[in-house]
Amino acid sequence: MPKPIVSSPRARRSALALALTLALPLTQAVAQDAAGPSNPSDTRHDKATSLDAVVVTATPLQSSAEELAQPVEVLSGEKLDEARGATLGETVGKLPGVQSSNFGAGVGRPIIRGMEGPRVGVMTGGLASQDVSTVSQDHNAAVEPFLADQIEVLKGPATLLYGSGAIGGVVNIVDGRIAEKPLDETVSGRAEVRRSSVSNGVTGMARVDASGADGALVLHADGVYRNNDDYDTPLGRQRNSFVDTKTGALGASLVGDVGFLGFSAARYEDKYGNPGEPGNAEEGESPVHIDMRQNRFELKGGINQEFGIFSGLRASVADTEYEHTEFEGSEVGTRFLNDATEGRLELTHKPLAGWVGAIGLQGYERTFQAIGEEAFVPKTKTRAAGLFLTEQRKWDQLQIELGARIDKVESSPSGAAKRDFNPLSLSAGALWKFNDAWRLTFNVDRAERAPAEEELFANGLHAATASFEIGDANLRKERANQFELGLHYHGSMFEAKLAAYQTRFDGFIYLIDTGAFEEGNPVRQWSQADATFTGFEGEAIAHLFDGNAGKFDVRLFGDTVRAKLDNGGGNLPRIAPSRIGGELRWDADSWRASLGATRYMKQDKVALNETPTNGYTLVDAHMAYHWDSGNLGYEVFLDGTNLTDQVARVHTSFLKDSVVLPGRGVDFGVRVFF
């Protein structure tokens, strides 16, 4: 395998870390004055002792994860703080059934049960992120995990709620930029600064929420700055793997008993290197880097009171201006532009013959275009509108969930005939709590997806995949029929959940290697064939001890998915490997610590012309100390990753032969809560 080339470090902006560190006491003092008399309980870290009990905002009825038949994972509180990474995929990548794509340190999109790209929706507050991360694996999602209050992962088809782009699942970021209810305190917030040894990097974030004396007006401000050099690996420095991110938002809401109305404006800037194209100074070849910018404006409102047959209303609209430019040195290579407007309306209704539920409308208009050398997809305008209905009824220990959605999707490429699709999705689920500790879930879904722009209209060199891509304008809808069985146990000393699922695709859309070459690059054709995904995932937590010395827990988890074409067509490419992991966790009054290891198995179930990937084990550790002083909470932390310095290659990455994951690294820093 080619060895990463060692490069000299980029200039640091260490002054930022110093400035943030010096600013923390001032921020704390202001917050303490505004908050009034001391109340130590207000400064405690948000301990997510039972993540299954956290409310899932991505569902209209605002149920908790344990109240839903559909499999849902939630990250919040301490667990989210320990998992936060530079990308969304890295942050959620240790949840059962969830892994991450990789194109260097700057790119990581979630993979849910072996599915990625246009099959996995990335949402912020229930609306799509509206970036172009599905078009190419070197495009990052325009979301910032460090600003999330919680992250929700809906596994399996979520097309019922979010349309055909969620046939494999959804990851929803809850950022709290638009408040929906009064604050508990006049001023609250958090700040964090951390340093990373593996990339000589610094990350700083701050968030403040404040309200007036009557609590009716709530203001919000947040921001993140991240600057990482090329990271170290066991093979040397990974050239052109730097990341420089700046993002922030302002929000304002009017809140009360009747409902809320709010607005937010956000700016996201992300600059990162493409380690697959590090350049060669001796040959006069410049490195390739990406400069991404997005402006996003959101308006949300809701009614909390009953009117007519309805019990509540939620409405939201977002307007997004997105630009993604790929530079070859200082020269502009390709620009990707995406302007989109999306709206969503949800009405929950009162019980009708014992059924509660919601009816909703969702629609968007998006114009995508690529300009320059890598303009392998023509300018395309896409319009979509959907109507959905979801219902739920309980009979003692049994709960039934039903849903349906119909969409109309129209894609109009420049210089070619438009395509129209009408995806239809149906869902049925059952949850049986046959005693206080055990529950059984069963889900059946029929979900359809309209082909994405690149699948229909691609025709040209795609540098990120080092191939000449050809779309098929005659592709039909992709249909998935999924069956899932889940078993959950929640006891005082032991918790466990296990799921088995199978998804049968009628007309699965995938990129096939034709064996031909164009200008020295392999020609790959978007094609369709029937396929089957079969998988298992599970997690178990044993509460070993709870006493004066603290709490000791052991967690085990694992997942596997097998994906292949029907009728002897072979394996599908770039399917995430099986894995198994374990963690020992200690949590005392002020201290918490954990030590874990995850084994990624060898992936040798590969497609034609795809190479296998060796297995590896990643060991990590976390330690934090928390204390309170007046109305302020402080936390110092130490996080270690890849402690055994393993050479790890991500099988789902197009760059796995030349790019490896970071080596041994330690992050250390401080958090402040007020």
Phi and psi in degrees as a GROMACS rama.xvg file:
@    title "Ramachandran Plot"
@    xaxis  label "Phi"
@    yaxis  label "Psi"
@TYPE xy
-60.7559  144.09  PRO-2
-96.6234  133.483  LYS-3
-57.4393  142.836  PRO-4
-90.2496  134.038  ILE-5
-72.9734  133.846  VAL-6
-127.83  160.394  SER-7
-73.814  146.496  SER-8
-64.7242  147.956  PRO-9
-77.6895  161.654  ARG-10
-63.3346  135.752  ALA-11
-87.2254  156.164  ARG-12
-114.702  58.8591  ARG-13
-65.2871  -20.6066  SER-14
-58.954  -30.5847  ALA-15
-64.1489  -45.7574  LEU-16
-59.6318  -42.5648  ALA-17
-64.2083  -42.5909  LEU-18
-63.8515  -41.8637  ALA-19
-64.3552  -41.3485  LEU-20
-62.1121  -43.4554  THR-21
-69.8707  -28.3021  LEU-22
-76.9962  -21.5627  ALA-23
-60.1255  -47.902  LEU-24
-59.7787  -39.1792  PRO-25
-62.8485  -45.4295  LEU-26
-59.1911  -41.7909  THR-27
-63.9771  -41.9215  GLN-28
-64.2095  -42.8226  ALA-29
-61.8568  -43.9156  VAL-30
-63.2518  -39.4602  ALA-31
-65.8488  -40.4192  GLN-32
-63.7538  -41.452  ASP-33
-71.9294  -32.2111  ALA-34
-79.1016  -19.1929  ALA-35
90.0142  -149.4  GLY-36
-58.9057  153.694  PRO-37
-65.9886  139.818  SER-38
-147.052  91.7725  ASN-39
-56.6222  -27.8322  PRO-40
-65.6152  -21.4086  SER-41
-74.5616  -15.9375  ASP-42
-102.932  2.20602  THR-43
-67.0796  146.246  ARG-44
-65.1921  144.038  HIS-45
-70.6448  100.054  ASP-46
-87.6255  111.816  LYS-47
-87.6071  77.4386  ALA-48
-68.7026  -29.7652  THR-49
-137.022  94.5137  SER-50
-65.8525  -24.8085  LEU-51
-66.941  -18.5807  ASP-52
-92.9873  -3.95928  ALA-53
-72.1841  138.115  VAL-54
-67.2838  131.626  VAL-55
-94.1818  106.417  VAL-56
-73.4239  -16.2448  THR-57
-75.3727  -1.53444  ALA-58
-111.407  139.378  THR-59
-59.2904  -33.184  PRO-60
-86.0202  2.14555  LEU-61
53.0822  49.1864  GLN-62
-86.9862  165.086  SER-63
-85.1085  165.444  SER-64
-60.9985  -36.3533  ALA-65
-75.7195  -10.4999  GLU-66
-96.1412  3.28878  GLU-67
-110.959  142.195  LEU-68
-76.4524  -33.5611  ALA-69
-70.4408  138.6  GLN-70
-67.8594  126.254  PRO-71
-136.26  137.909  VAL-72
-117.887  142.565  GLU-73
-130.037  133.139  VAL-74
-111.75  128.196  LEU-75
-158.987  171.83  SER-76
59.2382  -140.311  GLY-77
-60.9945  -38.7857  GLU-78
-62.603  -38.8453  LYS-79
-69.3475  -40.8362  LEU-80
-59.5289  -39.8447  ASP-81
-73.224  -26.0651  GLU-82
-91.5611  -15.6761  ALA-83
-56.5672  132.409  ARG-84
-133.18  -179.989  GLY-85
-69.4994  -20.1954  ALA-86
-126.931  160.526  THR-87
-65.7226  -41.9254  LEU-88
-60.7878  -41.7575  GLY-89
-63.2028  -36.2847  GLU-90
-69.2333  -41.6197  THR-91
-97.8489  2.04794  VAL-92
-69.0739  -7.21855  GLY-93
-105.709  5.60175  LYS-94
-74.8945  144.825  LEU-95
-56.7966  129.325  PRO-96
83.9533  1.72667  GLY-97
-124.79  127.696  VAL-98
-130.964  -171.785  GLN-99
-130.9  144.747  SER-100
-74.7506  173.347  SER-101
-154.47  132.093  ASN-102
-142.416  44.578  PHE-103
97.5379  -176.99  GLY-104
-67.4331  -22.3736  ALA-105
-87.6148  -6.54692  GLY-106
-134.145  129.231  VAL-107
-165.2  105.63  GLY-108
-107.286  143.558  ARG-109
-62.3546  141.882  PRO-110
-115.723  119.955  ILE-111
-111.699  115.97  ILE-112
52.5018  42.5966  ARG-113
84.9613  -1.78449  GLY-114
-110.133  142.909  MET-115
-147.51  -168.987  GLU-116
60.3882  -132.103  GLY-117
-69.6065  -3.09867  PRO-118
-92.0531  -7.92041  ARG-119
-120.954  118.404  VAL-120
-84.7027  134.925  GLY-121
-110.037  118.425  VAL-122
-119.657  152.132  MET-123
-124.252  114.826  THR-124
62.0326  29.062  GLY-125
87.9319  -0.0577543  GLY-126
-117.665  146.632  LEU-127
-61.5232  148.114  ALA-128
-68.265  -21.9945  SER-129
55.4647  43.9589  GLN-130
-101.66  -166.071  ASP-131
-117.861  32.4763  VAL-132
-69.3562  -16.463  SER-133
-83.4148  -16.2811  THR-134
-73.5874  -34.7656  VAL-135
-152.209  148.715  SER-136
-72.7801  -12.5033  GLN-137
-90.3053  6.68663  ASP-138
-101.119  125.306  HIS-139
-86.5396  155.579  ASN-140
-75.7954  138.362  ALA-141
-85.5957  60.0606  ALA-142
-134.396  154.669  VAL-143
-120.242  107.23  GLU-144
-61.1576  -28.1313  PRO-145
-69.5265  -13.4107  PHE-146
-103.113  4.83252  LEU-147
-80.8725  135.659  ALA-148
-74.7691  -42.1158  ASP-149
-156.046  158.455  GLN-150
-124.274  127.594  ILE-151
-113.076  132.051  GLU-152
-119.09  113.312  VAL-153
-95.7002  112.276  LEU-154
-92.725  143.756  LYS-155
87.3365  176.172  GLY-156
-55.9252  125.634  PRO-157
-117.931  21.7992  ALA-158
-63.5531  -26.7167  THR-159
-57.8781  -40.9858  LEU-160
-94.8882  -30.6435  LEU-161
-126.73  9.69922  TYR-162
88.7539  -176.375  GLY-163
-69.8298  -16.7501  SER-164
-76.5488  5.14983  GLY-165
-122.841  34.816  ALA-166
-66.9985  -21.9154  ILE-167
-104.139  -15.385  GLY-168
146.001  179.664  GLY-169
-140.521  142.285  VAL-170
-118.307  118.516  VAL-171
-112.741  125.329  ASN-172
-93.4804  125.025  ILE-173
-101.145  107.494  VAL-174
-104.994  -12.7833  ASP-175
66.3687  19.6378  GLY-176
-70.3985  -27.6613  ARG-177
-115.419  108.076  ILE-178
-69.4373  141.406  ALA-179
-109.915  -5.63101  GLU-180
-152.25  163.313  LYS-181
-61.7792  153.102  PRO-182
-75.4939  152.898  LEU-183
-72.4999  -29.3766  ASP-184
-129.043  159.129  GLU-185
-62.513  -40.7462  THR-186
-134.987  133.61  VAL-187
-148.032  161.013  SER-188
169.254  -168.985  GLY-189
-158.168  157.309  ARG-190
-144.436  152.639  ALA-191
-150.781  142.803  GLU-192
-135.863  136.459  VAL-193
-141.684  154.503  ARG-194
-123.201  140.012  ARG-195
-116.655  128.011  SER-196
-76.4619  -33.5013  SER-197
-71.1006  -24.1162  VAL-198
-124.612  8.36854  SER-199
50.7357  41.3671  ASN-200
-105.343  162.36  GLY-201
-133.365  139.439  VAL-202
-132.021  131.416  THR-203
-130.972  140.258  GLY-204
-142.04  154.53  MET-205
-151.223  147.559  ALA-206
-147.044  135.305  ARG-207
-136  134.518  VAL-208
-124.087  131.993  ASP-209
-142.557  152.239  ALA-210
-137.636  160.332  SER-211
-74.2197  -178.39  GLY-212
-61.7791  -36.017  ALA-213
-86.4498  -7.40912  ASP-214
77.8198  1.32946  GLY-215
-76.5486  -33.4574  ALA-216
-103.924  124.386  LEU-217
-118.298  126.77  VAL-218
-110.691  147.957  LEU-219
-137.309  141.489  HIS-220
-145.495  139.355  ALA-221
-148.595  161.999  ASP-222
-166.513  150.056  GLY-223
-137.294  139.212  VAL-224
-129.375  131.438  TYR-225
-134.598  131.016  ARG-226
-139.217  107.413  ASN-227
-119.411  136.189  ASN-228
-76.3286  177.446  ASP-229
-54.6254  134.088  ASP-230
-88.4842  159.234  TYR-231
-84.5608  146.729  ASP-232
-131.017  168.072  THR-233
-61.0985  -16.3249  PRO-234
-101.439  3.48421  LEU-235
120.742  -171.59  GLY-236
-73.0071  131.803  ARG-237
-84.0132  102.766  GLN-238
-62.953  143.048  ARG-239
61.8608  38.5201  ASN-240
-111.699  19.4606  SER-241
-69.961  159.405  PHE-242
-140.373  135.039  VAL-243
-138.384  111.089  ASP-244
-123.614  136.356  THR-245
-134.496  127.477  LYS-246
-152.253  151.24  THR-247
-170  167.621  GLY-248
-154.789  155.09  ALA-249
-125.112  141.839  LEU-250
-143.752  153.984  GLY-251
-145.351  139.009  ALA-252
-139.828  145.26  SER-253
-102.552  121.852  LEU-254
-126.438  153.546  VAL-255
-173.696  -172.16  GLY-256
-66.493  -33.0816  ASP-257
-71.2273  -39.1288  VAL-258
167.884  -149.205  GLY-259
-152.869  160.205  PHE-260
-149.679  125.708  LEU-261
-148.328  164.103  GLY-262
-140.106  144.843  PHE-263
-140.99  151.372  SER-264
-129.955  129.937  ALA-265
-131.66  149.149  ALA-266
-128.607  131.234  ARG-267
-127.375  123.867  TYR-268
-127.236  128.528  GLU-269
-139.627  123.462  ASP-270
-124.359  123.613  LYS-271
-150.305  154.382  TYR-272
-85.7474  153.462  GLY-273
-99.5082  101.72  ASN-274
-66.5697  -13.0606  PRO-275
-75.4106  -16.1411  GLY-276
-132.451  70.9521  GLU-277
-78.1144  -7.69812  PRO-278
80.1871  171.311  GLY-279
-146.49  104.004  ASN-280
-61.8325  -35.0265  ALA-281
-65.5047  -30.9686  GLU-282
-98.152  6.68341  GLU-283
73.0073  21.4935  GLY-284
-96.9742  124.759  GLU-285
-87.3753  149.77  SER-286
-70.4166  156.712  PRO-287
-103.557  131.762  VAL-288
-135.718  162.537  HIS-289
-114.853  138.146  ILE-290
-123.891  110.656  ASP-291
-111.997  137.668  MET-292
-139.564  137.479  ARG-293
-142.903  132.519  GLN-294
-108.099  131.969  ASN-295
-135.025  130.037  ARG-296
-123.889  129.136  PHE-297
-127.17  142.645  GLU-298
-128.163  125.695  LEU-299
-133.861  147.47  LYS-300
-151.12  161.266  GLY-301
-158.706  155.188  GLY-302
-120.159  126.685  ILE-303
-98.6874  -2.32323  ASN-304
-102.965  157.033  GLN-305
-74.7103  143.505  GLU-306
-149.998  124.474  PHE-307
60.8238  -131.024  GLY-308
-88.1964  0.482527  ILE-309
-99.0648  150.191  PHE-310
-107.905  -9.47323  SER-311
-179.977  165.754  GLY-312
-144.355  141.7  LEU-313
-134.752  132.203  ARG-314
-136.791  144.686  ALA-315
-153.322  149.864  SER-316
-145.105  140.965  VAL-317
-134.327  137.725  ALA-318
-118.483  127.574  ASP-319
-128.079  132.764  THR-320
-117.355  118.232  GLU-321
-125.48  136.489  TYR-322
-139.082  131.997  GLU-323
-132.885  114.438  HIS-324
-117.251  130.822  THR-325
-102.978  121.775  GLU-326
-104.779  139.214  PHE-327
-106.861  94.9616  GLU-328
69.8077  -122.587  GLY-329
-98.6928  -2.21696  SER-330
-89.4977  135.949  GLU-331
-73.2299  125.02  VAL-332
-92.6043  -70.6464  GLY-333
-136.269  140.291  THR-334
-113.377  134.199  ARG-335
-114.155  125.498  PHE-336
-119.196  139.387  LEU-337
-146.579  109.261  ASN-338
-108.181  127.66  ASP-339
-143.619  147.684  ALA-340
-130.749  128.503  THR-341
-132  141.28  GLU-342
-133.305  152.943  GLY-343
-148.325  137.785  ARG-344
-133.481  129.61  LEU-345
-127.967  132.01  GLU-346
-121.938  117.489  LEU-347
-91.4308  145.481  THR-348
-116.345  160.003  HIS-349
-66.8083  164.535  LYS-350
-58.1855  129.558  PRO-351
-124.007  108.787  LEU-352
54.3023  35.1614  ALA-353
90.1521  -8.1326  GLY-354
-95.8243  137.715  TRP-355
-121.288  150.963  VAL-356
-179.907  -161.351  GLY-357
-149.38  149.435  ALA-358
-120.376  142.877  ILE-359
-148.196  159.884  GLY-360
-125.714  142.559  LEU-361
-145.558  141.07  GLN-362
-157.724  157.978  GLY-363
-153.055  159.341  TYR-364
-131.822  128.622  GLU-365
-135.417  136.581  ARG-366
-119.677  116.613  THR-367
-116.339  137.34  PHE-368
-150.69  150.052  GLN-369
-118.991  136.25  ALA-370
-128.484  123.23  ILE-371
124.581  -159.494  GLY-372
-61.6159  -35.1221  GLU-373
-102.119  29.4118  GLU-374
-79.8047  67.7702  ALA-375
-87.0423  -1.86436  PHE-376
-125.644  130.411  VAL-377
-71.3243  163.234  PRO-378
-58.3329  127.62  LYS-379
-135.198  131.712  THR-380
-104.41  127.878  LYS-381
-120.908  129.986  THR-382
-120.254  138.627  ARG-383
-144.201  145.669  ALA-384
-145.285  140.416  ALA-385
-141.286  149.38  GLY-386
-124.505  127.612  LEU-387
-133.585  155.848  PHE-388
-139.541  131.319  LEU-389
-132.816  136.254  THR-390
-133.794  152.165  GLU-391
-145.553  138.891  GLN-392
-142.63  144.464  ARG-393
-119.334  138.909  LYS-394
-127.449  98.0469  TRP-395
49.671  -105.574  ASP-396
-89.2001  -5.32218  GLN-397
-110.685  137.601  LEU-398
-130.008  131.997  GLN-399
-115.756  135.819  ILE-400
-124.376  129.439  GLU-401
-128.797  150.802  LEU-402
-160.537  157.313  GLY-403
-151.502  149.936  ALA-404
-151.372  139.903  ARG-405
-125.584  134.231  ILE-406
-123.602  157.424  ASP-407
-127.336  120.811  LYS-408
-122.69  128.62  VAL-409
-127.056  120.709  GLU-410
-112.922  123.365  SER-411
-121.675  98.6826  SER-412
-81.9751  151.342  PRO-413
-69.9514  125.615  SER-414
80.4629  11.5198  GLY-415
-145.81  166.752  ALA-416
-71.0683  144.047  ALA-417
-78.108  161.05  LYS-418
-122.928  140.658  ARG-419
-117.895  139.966  ASP-420
-137.008  150.125  PHE-421
-130.566  75.0098  ASN-422
-64.1438  139.365  PRO-423
-123.653  130.636  LEU-424
-126.078  136.482  SER-425
-130.772  145.243  LEU-426
-145.349  142.779  SER-427
-143.107  133.922  ALA-428
-141.857  154.057  GLY-429
-136.31  141.383  ALA-430
-128.336  121.489  LEU-431
-117.777  111.835  TRP-432
-93.7419  91.312  LYS-433
-82.6415  -5.54112  PHE-434
-162.935  -174.833  ASN-435
-64.684  -25.2145  ASP-436
-101.399  -30.0449  ALA-437
-106.734  143.4  TRP-438
-145.921  145.176  ARG-439
-119.368  134.572  LEU-440
-123.059  147.839  THR-441
-141.895  130.412  PHE-442
-130.644  137.802  ASN-443
-127.658  126.917  VAL-444
-132.269  141.093  ASP-445
-121.408  108.715  ARG-446
-123.477  143.616  ALA-447
-125.883  147.459  GLU-448
-130.527  133.693  ARG-449
-79.4504  138.536  ALA-450
-58.8352  147.144  PRO-451
-80.0529  166.892  ALA-452
-56.7253  -46.1832  GLU-453
-67.7165  -30.2962  GLU-454
-70.7037  -32.9163  GLU-455
-84.3428  -44.0911  LEU-456
-120.572  4.50026  PHE-457
-59.8587  141.504  ALA-458
-166.7  83.4299  ASN-459
162.718  -177.886  GLY-460
-73.7626  126.183  LEU-461
-110.447  100.199  HIS-462
-63.8193  -34.3873  ALA-463
-61.4536  -36.8807  ALA-464
-99.2193  4.44573  THR-465
50.9785  47.2911  ALA-466
-149.481  162.309  SER-467
-98.9568  110.967  PHE-468
-96.7902  137.514  GLU-469
-126.95  122.364  ILE-470
-84.198  178.805  GLY-471
-134.778  104.295  ASP-472
-66.982  -9.20846  ALA-473
-99.4429  9.33971  ASN-474
-58.85  143.023  LEU-475
-99.3939  179.113  ARG-476
-60.9604  146.64  LYS-477
-94.9837  127.205  GLU-478
-117.517  134.112  ARG-479
-123.363  128.316  ALA-480
-111.501  114.777  ASN-481
-116.418  141.428  GLN-482
-125.789  133.031  PHE-483
-140.994  139.676  GLU-484
-125.833  127.572  LEU-485
-127.621  145.293  GLY-486
-129.522  128.044  LEU-487
-125.724  140.675  HIS-488
-132.227  127.727  TYR-489
-126.878  100.124  HIS-490
-114.971  175.299  GLY-491
-71.1957  -28.8696  SER-492
-111.59  -11.043  MET-493
-151.112  138.81  PHE-494
-132.272  143.158  GLU-495
-156.837  151.41  ALA-496
-147.973  141.348  LYS-497
-139.105  138.261  LEU-498
-137.498  141.282  ALA-499
-127.039  136.326  ALA-500
-146.142  157.843  TYR-501
-144.143  132.411  GLN-502
-119.991  119.424  THR-503
-103.729  118.401  ARG-504
-97.3782  130.977  PHE-505
-101.441  106.452  ASP-506
81.3251  47.4673  GLY-507
-64.9976  132.072  PHE-508
-97.2437  125.377  ILE-509
-148.895  165.385  TYR-510
-99.0299  116.738  LEU-511
-107.65  140.965  ILE-512
-82.1708  117.968  ASP-513
-80.2246  -16.5543  THR-514
89.5709  -10.8318  GLY-515
-88.6857  166.486  ALA-516
-131.361  145.625  PHE-517
-132.201  115.025  GLU-518
54.8817  39.6592  GLU-519
81.5075  -0.249075  GLY-520
-109.333  140.586  ASN-521
-63.5278  142.591  PRO-522
-93.0352  124.89  VAL-523
-120.924  134.912  ARG-524
-115.796  130.906  GLN-525
-71.3738  123.534  TRP-526
-132.844  174.466  SER-527
-135.703  136.217  GLN-528
-160.68  160.456  ALA-529
-71.3944  144.737  ASP-530
-149.037  160.273  ALA-531
-133.876  129.919  THR-532
-109.518  126.342  PHE-533
-127.638  130.999  THR-534
-151.908  164.778  GLY-535
-136.835  147.184  PHE-536
-151.199  150.305  GLU-537
-159.188  161.035  GLY-538
-151.398  139.915  GLU-539
-139.122  137.071  ALA-540
-127.749  123.627  ILE-541
-108.151  124.596  ALA-542
-89.7137  96.4407  HIS-543
-74.4334  -38.2583  LEU-544
-155.94  141.867  PHE-545
-144.597  102.575  ASP-546
-154.345  -158.341  GLY-547
-62.4957  -26.8205  ASN-548
-83.4227  -0.645616  ALA-549
109.771  -169.94  GLY-550
-107.66  135.649  LYS-551
-118.89  123.188  PHE-552
-124.264  149.751  ASP-553
-121.321  130.573  VAL-554
-120.04  133.932  ARG-555
-124.968  142.11  LEU-556
-149.478  161.14  PHE-557
-165.613  157.491  GLY-558
-155.738  154.73  ASP-559
-153.897  145.982  THR-560
-143.008  137.873  VAL-561
-118.654  123.047  ARG-562
-128.705  122.725  ALA-563
-149.667  157.259  LYS-564
-74.2682  147.202  LEU-565
-75.0909  166.687  ASP-566
58.3214  40.5851  ASN-567
70.9554  23.8136  GLY-568
-76.6778  -8.50393  GLY-569
97.0382  -179.38  GLY-570
-78.6918  151.412  ASN-571
-81.9563  148.835  LEU-572
-79.822  156.463  PRO-573
53.3423  48.3037  ARG-574
-92.1798  132.128  ILE-575
-57.6445  140.346  ALA-576
-74.0235  162.053  PRO-577
-68.2297  157.026  SER-578
-156.356  160.68  ARG-579
-144.676  141.302  ILE-580
-144.142  163.249  GLY-581
-146.913  155.802  GLY-582
-149.937  136.096  GLU-583
-107.135  126.418  LEU-584
-127.028  136.709  ARG-585
-124.156  131.838  TRP-586
-136.915  111.386  ASP-587
-108.987  -169.84  ALA-588
-63.0396  -45.5051  ASP-589
-111.857  -22.995  SER-590
-107.208  151.085  TRP-591
-147.634  147.376  ARG-592
-154.468  153.358  ALA-593
-150.328  153.23  SER-594
-136.771  124.754  LEU-595
-140.377  163.235  GLY-596
-145.637  140.342  ALA-597
-127.739  125.177  THR-598
-99.2446  117.595  ARG-599
-95.2502  119.544  TYR-600
-74.9192  161.616  MET-601
-62.1359  135.153  LYS-602
-106.257  101.425  GLN-603
-117.316  6.34855  ASP-604
-88.1512  77.4169  LYS-605
-110.595  161.504  VAL-606
-85.1045  174.066  ALA-607
-58.7511  132.629  LEU-608
68.3437  11.9528  ASN-609
-104.417  137.163  GLU-610
-92.1413  150.003  THR-611
-73.4456  166.085  PRO-612
-127.183  132.86  THR-613
-67.6332  153.495  ASN-614
-79.322  165.535  GLY-615
-159.59  162.608  TYR-616
-122.562  125.566  THR-617
-106.243  125.426  LEU-618
-109.356  132.477  VAL-619
-136.23  161.278  ASP-620
-147.548  150.018  ALA-621
-138.054  143.165  HIS-622
-147.582  138.042  MET-623
-147.5  147.983  ALA-624
-126.607  127.733  TYR-625
-118.392  137.819  HIS-626
-146.281  157.684  TRP-627
-115.697  147.156  ASP-628
-144.163  106.285  SER-629
64.2908  -127.445  GLY-630
-92.8377  13.4799  ASN-631
-114.663  142.814  LEU-632
-117.314  138.691  GLY-633
-121.489  149.76  TYR-634
-148.845  124.452  GLU-635
-105.469  142.473  VAL-636
-141.709  158.444  PHE-637
-140.381  119.461  LEU-638
-120.498  127.149  ASP-639
-112.442  135.908  GLY-640
-128.29  147.67  THR-641
45.394  54.6096  ASN-642
-65.9988  -22.543  LEU-643
-92.9383  5.7823  THR-644
56.6049  51.6815  ASP-645
-78.6302  145.887  GLN-646
-82.1929  111.686  VAL-647
-124.252  124.867  ALA-648
-116.705  132.144  ARG-649
-85.1767  116.586  VAL-650
-63.7005  -30.3192  HIS-651
-76.5055  -5.98794  THR-652
-90.028  139.418  SER-653
-68.2582  -15.2199  PHE-654
-105.554  17.5412  LEU-655
-61.9377  -26.1894  LYS-656
-77.2199  -19.8696  ASP-657
-120.061  -12.4932  SER-658
-124.289  128.247  VAL-659
-116.884  163.427  VAL-660
-70.6595  160.387  LEU-661
-56.688  150.008  PRO-662
-82.2475  -155.65  GLY-663
-58.9487  130.467  ARG-664
-146.718  153.62  GLY-665
-131.466  127.219  VAL-666
-105.186  135.529  ASP-667
-137.948  148.887  PHE-668
-178.849  -166.977  GLY-669
-139.098  143.35  VAL-670
-119.778  146.419  ARG-671
-128.423  133.198  VAL-672
-118.925  135.991  PHE-673
